[in-house]
Amino acid sequence: MSWQLGPGDLPALALGATLLGTGGGGDPHIGRLLVEEAMRVHGPVTILDPDELDDDMLVIPTAQMGAPTVVLERIPAGPEPLAALRRLEAHRGQRAAATMPIECGGINSMIPLLVGATGGLPVVDADGMGRAFPELQMETFSVYGVPGSPLAIADELGHTVLIDTEADNRQMEWLARGVTIRLGGVAYIAEYAMTGRQVKATAVPRTLSLALSVGRAILQARRDHRDPFDALAEAFGRTIYTHVRELFHGKVIDVERRTTGGFARGHARLQAMTDSGEMDVTFQNENLVAVRDGQQVAVVPDLICILEEDTAEPITTERLRYGQRVRVIGVSTPQLMRTVQALDVFGPRCFGLDREFVPVEQVNQASDATMEEWEQAPVG
């Protein structure tokens, strides 16, 4: 059933999207401010359930592309993503009936809402990553047969570029990355135009609802003076993500980060609060692998989220700093993101990691009292 998303929903949505961004995806705070202003002028945005889409309707996802560190310095004016969508519509000679996120994490949870508000389009409650990934071919759309191109790129100066690599989504990413770098490191895109039938067959469903639910759970737990990590486990347990595991509790003792090739890459080293244990987290925009005392405890595509110790406020990779006290959680991804086909597109080896994917719930058994409570927490 369709529903209305208004300005009052945006704080919780932005919070949940930051967590689902697994350290990357860009800071949604900037996008939230743009959407709030657009909604003030144009009203709320209609959110469509993917199961209710007409099979033949045209859906064009919209997003921001580039390094999260650059976004903090080059704040969008607002019209850029709608300009990209209009450019792609003009190329196809067909108007979109809806837009949709390509990822549910970070600022790209907000960009389609900005397009929806300013362009008068509904937004589909689904996406192609179920989290955030750094590259455009790393989509469930791509895994299950939807070509990403033609792709349209726009910047804040009114420049637009069209890229068509037919079914070669990896080449599309390579060319679009190069254009984005030459546009200053951040740009706005419309891609993976598809039918409603293809959305239902390839997208991760109801991830805007998921981000909203996760954000509300954290905010309500804070108001109730309740452990927000327990609330998170309950919120995820009602979804197709199912498993939450606490991987580490400690403080940040070192961060090595650089922006290169259009990505923010690096490592964070954490030290345990009560013993000599350590964790190393490797990231490329998003957190990719967590290693505790030499043992892999979570790896992409499962979610690795670094959260502030007391409030569960998600910490993005560009905001990681020495001395932060944190808890690291792992969240299981839905089954359509764990197939052999999916791991060939966004599994560990696709990031140059010499590691095998092992589900986070298998590596981290729910053996302690807290984990048992999380698994048995009531829902509804």
Secondary structure by P-SEA (a helix, b strand, c coil): cbbbbcccaaaaaaaaaaaacccccccaaaaaaaaaaaaacccbbbbbccccccccbbbbbbbccccaaaaaacccccaaaaaaaaaaaaaacccccbbbbcccccccccaaaaaaaaabbbbbccccccbbbcccccccccccccccccbbbbcccbbbbbbbcccaaaaaaaaaaaaaaaaccccccccccccaaaaaaccccaaaaaaaaaaaaaaaaaaacccaaaaaaaaaaaccccccccccbbbbcbbbbbbccccccbbbbbbbccccbbbbbbbcccccccccccccccccccbbbbbccccccccccccccccccbbbbbbbcccccccaaaaaccccccccccccccccccccccccaaaaaaaacccc
